[in-house]
Amino acid sequence: MALFNFLTQEIAMDLGTANTLIIHNDKVVVDEPSIVAMNKLTGKVIAVGKRAMMMHEKTHEDLKTIRPLRDGVIADFNAAESMIREMIKLIYPKRPLITPSWKMVICIPSAITEVEKRAVRDSAEQAGGKEVYLIHEPMAAAIGIGIDVEEPVGNMIIDIGGGTTDIAIIALAGIVCDQSIRVAGDEFTADIIEYLRKAHNMLIGERTSEAIKINVGSALTELDNPPDDYRVSGRDLMTGIPKEITVSYSEIAQALDKSIAKIEEAILKALETTPPELASDIYRTGLYLTGGGALLRGLDKRLQNKTRLPVHVADDPLRAVVRGTGIALKNIHKYPFLMT
């Protein structure tokens, strides 16, 4: 019997634009950047995850790094399939004698098209998925932070990922109304690169911009507990010589202002389309922030000032979606919103 259990293994996957997380046997066993390094000549995978990220923007002509997902959906089918396959291999550091079949639940953005759904499902099946189920990210996030989604109570989930911000009003195990915009972590990274180019005549890469976002990223120009200024190295656009400058959190808040304003606009649009009875629920329950973007300093306060509603940041917002996906996997017949 144990042999048959091994032949079909269950995994829950948050296939994100920035990071991929996998739950197996109720544990997060993979938490890696969504990137793959490949040999251009042979097409062979050299590295995935953290090892590939270390190579990003540092490769020579025979090597390329690919981020297979853009704006929450698969942009490079072959690279996505290779990445999923290699990520799954990380579950078993020692290669098993018999390769198991996989029963998977994968989360997807709420505004994904049928073609994009098919691309996710096909990639998962090509990587060894025998049964593949899909779940919308806001629904997975709600389950992951402990909300009873089957109750006749409205809850508003704002999942700010790498490629998309998904905003959904959830009640009775369904999404009543939603907004999905392609403004999220990647857009913040691009904003910081553009700001340093214009304000300091300095060119930096994605990895450096990401580090700035983590260390001094802010949604407000004034914080109660401000982080220390951050030293940034890059290339001077005037001379072409490497140089170092110092940036403050208030500068980064200015750089991110327009993108955060777009998220605020989408939240207000979702609230406008909310049925009145659910709106009264949301007045009491407030807004729930999940995803990596929820970690941006002062974002909860800024959204609270904008909407006049309480804003709650989930515990461990980076893993809320994959935790919810794992719970959905364990209760696969209980949740009708899982798409086969």
C-alpha positions as CSV (number, residue, x, y, z in Angstrom):
1,M,0.0,0.0,0.0
2,A,2.9,2.4,0.9
3,L,4.2,1.8,-2.6
4,F,1.0,3.0,-4.2
5,N,0.9,6.0,-1.9
6,F,4.4,6.9,-3.1
7,L,3.5,6.4,-6.8
8,T,1.0,9.4,-6.5
9,Q,2.2,12.2,-4.3
10,E,0.3,15.4,-3.6
11,I,1.8,18.9,-3.8
12,A,0.4,22.5,-3.6
13,M,2.2,25.1,-5.6
14,D,2.2,28.9,-5.6
15,L,3.6,29.5,-9.1
16,G,4.4,33.1,-8.7
17,T,6.0,35.7,-11.0
18,A,8.7,36.4,-8.4
19,N,8.8,33.2,-6.3
20,T,7.6,29.6,-6.5
21,L,6.6,27.8,-3.3
22,I,5.7,24.2,-2.9
23,I,4.0,22.4,0.0
24,H,4.4,18.7,0.4
25,N,3.3,16.7,3.4
26,D,2.1,19.9,5.1
27,K,5.5,21.5,4.9
28,V,6.9,24.3,2.7
29,V,9.7,22.2,1.0
30,V,10.5,24.7,-1.8
31,D,10.7,28.4,-1.6
32,E,12.8,29.7,-4.5
33,P,12.8,32.6,-7.0
34,S,10.9,31.8,-10.2
35,I,13.9,31.9,-12.5
36,V,15.8,29.3,-14.6
37,A,19.3,29.4,-16.1
38,M,19.8,27.6,-19.4
39,N,22.6,26.8,-21.8
40,K,21.7,28.6,-25.1
41,L,23.4,26.0,-27.3
42,T,22.0,22.8,-25.8
43,G,18.8,24.1,-24.0
44,K,19.9,22.2,-20.9
45,V,18.9,23.6,-17.5
46,I,22.0,24.8,-15.5
47,A,20.3,26.0,-12.4
48,V,16.9,27.1,-11.0
49,G,15.8,29.2,-8.1
50,K,18.4,30.9,-5.9
51,R,21.4,29.6,-7.9
52,A,19.9,30.9,-11.1
53,M,19.1,34.2,-9.5
54,M,22.8,34.6,-8.5
55,M,23.6,34.3,-12.2
56,H,20.8,36.8,-13.3
57,E,22.2,39.8,-15.3
58,K,25.7,38.3,-15.0
59,T,25.6,35.7,-17.8
60,H,27.9,35.3,-20.8
61,E,26.7,34.7,-24.4
62,D,26.3,30.9,-24.0
63,L,24.2,31.2,-20.9
64,K,20.8,32.9,-20.4
65,T,18.5,33.4,-17.4
66,I,14.8,33.3,-18.0
67,R,11.9,34.4,-15.7
68,P,9.2,32.2,-17.3
69,L,6.3,34.1,-15.7
70,R,5.4,37.7,-16.5
71,D,2.4,39.6,-15.0
72,G,1.3,36.5,-13.2
73,V,1.0,34.3,-16.3
74,I,3.4,32.0,-18.3
75,A,5.4,34.0,-20.9
76,D,7.8,31.2,-21.8
77,F,6.1,27.8,-22.0
78,N,9.3,25.6,-22.3
79,A,11.2,27.5,-19.6
80,A,8.1,27.2,-17.3
81,E,7.9,23.5,-17.8
82,S,11.6,23.1,-17.1
83,M,11.4,25.2,-14.0
84,I,8.4,23.3,-12.6
85,R,10.1,20.0,-13.3
86,E,13.4,21.1,-11.6
87,M,11.5,22.7,-8.6
88,I,9.7,19.4,-8.0
89,K,13.0,17.6,-8.0
90,L,14.1,19.8,-5.1
91,I,11.4,18.0,-3.0
92,Y,13.6,14.9,-3.0
93,P,17.3,15.8,-2.6
94,K,18.1,12.1,-3.2
95,R,16.6,11.0,-6.5
96,P,14.0,8.2,-5.9
97,L,14.2,4.9,-7.7
98,I,10.6,5.3,-9.0
99,T,9.5,8.8,-10.1
100,P,6.0,9.5,-8.6
101,S,3.0,11.0,-10.4
102,W,1.8,14.2,-8.9
103,K,-1.6,15.4,-7.8
104,M,-1.2,19.2,-7.9
105,V,-3.2,22.3,-6.9
106,I,-1.7,25.4,-8.4
107,C,-2.9,29.0,-7.8
108,I,-3.6,31.4,-10.6
109,P,-4.5,35.2,-10.8
110,S,-8.2,35.9,-10.6
111,A,-8.4,37.7,-14.0
112,I,-6.5,34.9,-16.0
113,T,-7.8,34.0,-19.4
114,E,-8.8,30.5,-20.6
115,V,-5.7,30.4,-22.8
116,E,-3.4,31.4,-19.8
117,K,-5.1,28.7,-17.7
118,R,-4.4,26.1,-20.3
119,A,-0.7,27.2,-20.4
120,V,-0.4,26.6,-16.6
121,R,-2.2,23.3,-16.8
122,D,-0.2,22.1,-19.8
123,S,3.1,23.1,-18.1
124,A,2.2,21.2,-14.9
125,E,1.1,18.1,-16.9
126,Q,4.3,18.1,-19.0
127,A,6.3,18.3,-15.7
128,G,4.6,15.2,-14.3
129,G,1.2,16.3,-13.0
130,K,-1.3,13.5,-13.3
131,E,-4.2,15.5,-11.7
132,V,-4.0,19.2,-11.9
133,Y,-6.4,21.6,-10.1
134,L,-6.3,25.4,-10.2
135,I,-7.4,27.8,-7.5
136,H,-7.6,31.6,-7.7
137,E,-4.9,33.4,-5.7
138,P,-7.3,35.6,-3.6
139,M,-9.3,32.6,-2.6
140,A,-6.2,30.7,-1.6
141,A,-4.9,33.7,0.3
142,A,-8.2,34.0,2.2
143,I,-8.0,30.3,3.2
144,G,-4.4,30.7,4.1
145,I,-5.0,33.5,6.6
146,G,-7.7,31.6,8.3
147,I,-10.9,33.1,6.8
148,D,-13.9,30.7,6.6
149,V,-14.7,31.4,2.9
150,E,-17.9,29.3,3.0
151,E,-19.6,31.7,5.5
152,P,-22.2,34.2,4.1
153,V,-19.9,37.1,5.2
154,G,-18.0,39.4,2.8
155,N,-14.2,39.6,3.0
156,M,-11.9,41.7,0.9
157,I,-8.6,40.2,0.0
158,I,-5.8,42.3,-1.7
159,D,-3.0,40.0,-2.9
160,I,0.0,42.0,-4.1
161,G,2.3,39.6,-5.8
162,G,5.2,39.9,-8.2
163,G,3.3,40.4,-11.4
164,T,-0.3,41.2,-10.4
165,T,-2.3,42.7,-7.7
166,D,-5.5,40.7,-7.2
167,I,-8.4,42.3,-5.3
168,A,-11.4,40.1,-4.6
169,I,-14.6,40.2,-2.5
170,I,-15.2,36.7,-1.2
171,A,-18.4,35.2,0.2
172,L,-20.1,31.8,0.2
173,A,-17.0,30.0,-1.2
174,G,-17.0,32.2,-4.3
175,I,-15.5,35.5,-5.7
176,V,-18.4,38.0,-5.9
177,C,-16.5,40.8,-7.6
178,D,-12.8,41.3,-8.4
179,Q,-10.2,43.6,-9.9
180,S,-6.8,42.4,-11.2
181,I,-4.2,44.9,-12.3
182,R,-0.7,44.2,-13.6
183,V,0.9,46.6,-11.1
184,A,2.8,44.8,-8.3
185,G,6.3,43.9,-7.1
186,D,7.9,43.9,-10.6
187,E,6.4,47.3,-11.3
188,F,7.9,48.6,-8.1
189,T,11.3,47.3,-9.1
190,A,11.1,49.0,-12.5
191,D,10.0,52.3,-10.8
192,I,13.1,52.3,-8.6
193,I,15.4,51.6,-11.6
194,E,13.7,54.5,-13.4
195,Y,13.9,56.9,-10.4
196,L,17.7,56.3,-9.9
197,R,18.3,56.8,-13.6
198,K,16.5,60.1,-13.6
199,A,17.4,61.5,-10.1
200,H,20.9,60.2,-9.8
201,N,22.1,59.5,-13.4
202,M,22.8,55.9,-12.3
203,L,21.9,52.6,-13.9
204,I,21.2,49.6,-11.6
205,G,19.9,46.1,-12.3
206,E,16.8,44.2,-11.1
207,R,18.6,42.5,-8.3
208,T,19.9,45.8,-6.8
209,S,16.5,47.4,-7.2
210,E,14.9,44.4,-5.4
211,A,17.4,44.9,-2.5
212,I,16.6,48.6,-2.3
213,K,12.8,47.7,-2.2
214,I,13.4,45.2,0.7
215,N,15.8,47.5,2.7
216,V,14.2,51.0,2.3
217,G,11.0,50.4,0.3
218,S,8.1,52.5,1.6
219,A,4.6,53.7,0.7
220,L,4.8,56.8,2.8
221,T,7.4,59.6,2.8
222,E,7.1,59.8,6.6
223,L,7.3,56.7,8.8
224,D,7.2,56.2,12.6
225,N,10.1,53.8,12.5
226,P,12.2,54.7,9.4
227,P,14.9,52.3,8.1
228,D,18.5,53.5,7.8
229,D,19.6,55.0,4.5
230,Y,20.8,52.3,2.0
231,R,24.1,52.4,0.0
232,V,23.6,51.5,-3.7
233,S,26.3,50.7,-6.3
234,G,25.7,51.1,-10.0
235,R,27.0,52.6,-13.2
236,D,27.3,56.4,-13.6
237,L,25.4,57.2,-16.9
238,M,27.5,60.3,-17.5
239,T,31.0,58.8,-17.1
240,G,30.3,55.1,-17.4
241,I,32.3,54.5,-14.3
242,P,30.9,52.5,-11.3
243,K,29.9,54.7,-8.4
244,E,28.0,54.4,-5.0
245,I,25.2,56.6,-3.6
246,T,23.0,56.6,-0.6
247,V,19.2,56.5,-0.9
248,S,16.5,57.1,1.8
249,Y,13.1,55.5,2.3
250,S,11.4,58.8,1.5
251,E,13.0,58.9,-2.0
252,I,11.8,55.4,-2.7
253,A,8.3,56.3,-1.5
254,Q,8.3,59.1,-4.1
255,A,9.5,56.6,-6.8
256,L,6.7,54.1,-5.9
257,D,3.9,56.7,-5.5
258,K,2.3,56.4,-9.0
259,S,2.2,52.6,-8.9
260,I,0.7,52.5,-5.4
261,A,-1.9,55.1,-6.5
262,K,-3.0,52.6,-9.3
263,I,-3.5,49.9,-6.6
264,E,-5.6,52.4,-4.5
265,E,-7.7,53.2,-7.6
266,A,-8.3,49.4,-8.2
267,I,-9.3,48.9,-4.6
268,L,-11.8,51.8,-4.8
269,K,-13.2,50.4,-8.1
270,A,-13.7,47.0,-6.5
271,L,-15.5,48.6,-3.5
272,E,-17.7,50.6,-5.9
273,T,-19.0,47.3,-7.5
274,T,-19.5,45.5,-4.2
275,P,-23.2,44.7,-3.3
276,P,-24.4,46.8,-0.4
277,E,-24.8,43.9,2.1
278,L,-21.3,42.7,1.5
279,A,-20.1,46.3,1.7
280,S,-21.5,46.5,5.2
281,D,-19.6,43.3,6.1
282,I,-16.3,44.8,4.7
283,Y,-16.9,48.0,6.8
284,R,-16.7,45.7,9.9
285,T,-14.1,43.2,8.7
286,G,-11.8,45.6,6.8
287,L,-9.2,44.8,4.1
288,Y,-6.7,41.9,4.3
289,L,-3.3,42.4,2.7
290,T,-1.3,39.4,1.5
291,G,1.6,38.7,-0.9
292,G,5.1,40.2,-0.9
293,G,3.8,43.7,-1.6
294,A,2.0,43.7,1.8
295,L,5.5,43.9,3.4
296,L,6.0,47.4,1.9
297,R,6.5,49.8,4.9
298,G,3.5,52.1,5.5
299,L,1.3,50.5,2.9
300,D,-1.4,49.4,5.3
301,K,-1.5,52.9,6.8
302,R,-1.7,54.5,3.4
303,L,-4.6,52.3,2.3
304,Q,-6.3,52.9,5.6
305,N,-6.1,56.7,5.1
306,K,-7.5,56.3,1.5
307,T,-10.4,53.9,2.2
308,R,-11.2,54.8,5.9
309,L,-11.4,51.1,6.5
310,P,-9.3,48.9,8.9
311,V,-6.4,47.2,7.0
312,H,-4.9,44.0,8.3
313,V,-1.5,42.6,7.1
314,A,-1.5,38.8,7.1
315,D,1.0,37.0,9.3
316,D,3.8,35.8,6.9
317,P,2.0,37.3,3.9
318,L,4.6,35.8,1.5
319,R,3.3,32.3,2.3
320,A,-0.4,33.0,2.8
321,V,-1.3,31.9,-0.7
322,V,0.7,28.6,-0.7
323,R,-0.7,27.8,2.8
324,G,-4.2,28.2,1.5
325,T,-3.4,26.2,-1.6
326,G,-2.1,23.4,0.7
327,I,-5.4,23.4,2.7
328,A,-7.4,23.3,-0.5
329,L,-5.3,20.3,-1.6
330,K,-6.2,18.4,1.7
331,N,-9.9,19.3,1.3
332,I,-10.1,18.9,-2.5
333,H,-13.7,17.6,-2.5
334,K,-14.9,20.2,0.0
335,Y,-14.1,23.2,-2.2
336,P,-16.3,23.5,-5.4
337,F,-14.2,26.5,-6.6
338,L,-11.3,24.3,-7.5
339,M,-11.1,24.0,-11.3
340,T,-10.1,20.6,-12.7
